Amino acid sequence: MVAGLSLRAIVLFIVVVLGQIGGSVLLGRTAGFTHLGWSLLCALIYVISFYCLAVLLKEGAALSLLMPLMAATVPIGAILISVFVFGEAASWMRLALLGLACVIVAVASAV
């Protein structure tokens, strides 16, 4: 248990974040939702992610905490995948500034 969170809540949050990153990464493969297979997979991943988010909220997790944490972790995960897996160009300055922005969002959520 971390900071009063149950293991279930932590796992659900991880599924939410990985689902949001996975869905975002798959958006390009959907070709504007014209490729049926990739579109269905992308939609399914988002549905699972949002379901887990809804369960977290139902069980009492604070939306005011979850959204900033997601706003900090999802972009960083998607950026890392796009740069290191798909080979997209990104300068170290761009990555550093985006990382700093995510850190600021995470810190602001704790204030």
C-alpha positions in Angstrom: 0.0 0.0 0.0 1.4 3.4 -1.1 0.2 6.6 0.7 -3.0 4.9 1.8 -3.8 3.5 -1.7 -4.8 0.0 -2.1 -3.0 -2.3 -4.5 -6.2 -2.5 -6.6 -6.3 1.3 -6.9 -2.7 1.4 -8.0 -3.2 -1.4 -10.6 -6.4 0.4 -11.9 -4.4 3.7 -12.2 -1.6 1.9 -14.1 -4.2 0.4 -16.5 -5.8 3.8 -17.0 -2.4 5.4 -17.8 -1.2 2.5 -20.0 -4.6 2.5 -21.8 -4.4 6.2 -22.5 -0.9 5.9 -23.8 -1.7 2.8 -25.8 -4.8 4.4 -27.3 -2.9 7.5 -28.2 -0.1 5.6 -29.9 -2.6 3.6 -31.9 -4.5 6.6 -33.2 -2.1 7.0 -36.1 -2.7 3.3 -37.1 -6.4 3.9 -37.4 -5.9 6.2 -40.4 -8.5 8.6 -39.1 -10.7 5.7 -38.0 -10.9 4.3 -41.5 -9.0 1.1 -40.8 -11.5 -1.1 -39.0 -9.2 -3.4 -37.2 -6.9 -0.8 -35.7 -9.9 1.5 -35.0 -11.7 -1.3 -33.0 -8.5 -2.1 -31.0 -7.9 1.6 -30.3 -11.5 2.1 -29.1 -11.4 -1.1 -27.0 -8.2 0.1 -25.3 -9.8 3.5 -24.5 -13.0 1.8 -23.3 -11.0 -0.4 -20.9 -9.0 2.6 -19.7 -12.1 4.8 -19.1 -13.9 1.9 -17.4 -11.0 1.6 -14.9 -11.0 5.3 -14.4 -14.8 5.2 -13.6 -14.2 2.3 -11.2 -11.5 4.4 -9.4 -13.8 7.3 -9.1 -16.7 5.1 -7.9 -14.4 3.8 -5.2 -13.6 7.2 -4.0 -10.5 8.3 -5.8 -10.3 12.1 -6.2 -10.7 13.3 -9.7 -8.7 16.4 -8.8 -5.8 14.1 -8.1 -6.2 11.6 -10.9 -6.5 14.1 -13.7 -3.2 16.0 -13.0 -1.4 12.8 -12.5 -2.6 11.5 -15.8 -1.8 14.9 -17.4 1.7 14.4 -16.2 2.3 10.7 -17.0 0.4 10.1 -20.2 2.2 12.7 -22.4 5.6 11.7 -21.2 4.8 8.0 -21.9 3.5 8.8 -25.4 6.5 11.0 -26.2 8.9 8.4 -25.1 7.2 5.8 -27.2 7.0 8.1 -30.2 10.7 9.0 -30.0 12.3 5.6 -29.0 9.9 3.2 -30.7 8.7 5.1 -33.8 11.9 7.1 -34.3 10.2 10.5 -34.3 12.6 13.5 -34.0 12.7 15.4 -30.8 15.4 17.7 -29.6 16.7 17.3 -26.0 15.5 20.8 -25.3 12.0 19.9 -26.4 12.0 16.7 -24.3 13.4 18.6 -21.3 10.7 21.3 -21.6 7.9 18.8 -22.0 9.3 16.9 -19.0 9.5 20.0 -16.9 5.9 20.9 -17.8 4.7 17.5 -16.7 6.6 17.8 -13.4 5.1 21.2 -12.8 1.6 19.8 -13.4 2.3 16.9 -11.0 3.6 19.3 -8.3 0.7 21.7 -8.8 -1.7 18.8 -8.2 -0.1 18.2 -4.8 -0.5 21.8 -3.7 
